[in-house]
Amino acid sequence: MVDILHRLHRLYRRGKIEKDHVISSNSSEPLIFNRNRLNYLELEIETLIYFLKKELKDVCEDYTRINFTNKTIKDLDKFELFIRDSKVPITPVIQAILVIVRGLLETLEQYKDGKLMPFYTRLGESELYLLKDNYSAKLNKMNTRRHSEFKNQSEFNKYYESKTPRNYIPGNIRKVDFDKMGTPRNMYTCGATPRNLIQGTQTPRSRSEFGKCVNIDSLGTPRNTRKSHSSTRYEAATPRASYRAYNGNQYFNSQSEDIMAAKALLGLNVAVPVTETDVRKAYLKAAMRWHPDKMPPNSSEQSHLCFTAIQNAMELLLSHTHKEYQV
């Protein structure tokens, strides 16, 4: 059986040969060359019959009496009875070939009776039944003309609303439903996943612990909470120096409050001094744990606010460490 399958595999991969050579030649194996499904079936049957005769030649002495030319199921039944009456030993290979040939002959008869559609066949315009909003004017005229042939309106809709380009077979209509393309609702309700996530940093151990150190109602962006100072005559003359001096004084005066606020917001649990690397590690670890995409769907809004708090806290700390300060 395995040898037969290997032979058939080699047949499909070879070049062209005359169809009459399949039966007449005994020196080489017959080749399958046509891409049409009907010719495929016929050549597969002829190929297996060729192998069958070759196997029977090894086990039967009177090989000339064996003749199987017509390719029908009735002829195959007569051929099997003749083999049994002749007391020819049926090997497992011969039995497997007979089973395969019977299956191919049944397929061939179904094709000839119109019950089976062959593969590798291009459908004409009269055989395509598309959706109502997609067919062309030419198909519209054809459908209008055929509409009078159907007395039942439901049968007409069932006939023309088929979504698969198959030949119409009464009583055997295949309808394929395609899913509509759409965007999930939760795609725009949460932020994107951070690209780089560093493991091994400290984060709140549980959601309840994270909720204790974060007050969602009192959140605000750091840019809106910074105090603005009025410009003076000296600052207008030397704006860079005055800006640096003012920011330095403001930073050293309010650094303790900012550190405590950011520490409570992030739940860093690290001791002072805190460097910029520690801040980024804590942010990435918290973002990996508390990102809205990894939270349950029912808590997406709350997790989005918590994730925003983590981002604001990182900006608050980095605003002090940006100018080579050490918190």
Secondary structure, DSSP 8 states (H G I E B T S, - for coil): -HHHHHHHHHHHTS----TTHHHH--SS-------SHHHHHHHHHHHHHHHHHHHHHHH-S-GGG----S-SHHHHHHHHHHHHHTT----HHHHHHHHHHHHHHHHHHHHHTTSS--SS----GGG----TTT--HHHHHHHHHHHTT-S-HHHHHHHH---S-----TT-------------GGGSSS----S----S----SSHHHHHHS--GGG---HHHHS------HHHHHSHHHHHHHHHHHHHHHHHHHHHHHHHHHHT----S---HHHHHHHHHHHHHHH-GGGS-GGGHHHHHHHHHHHHHHHHHHHHHHTTS---
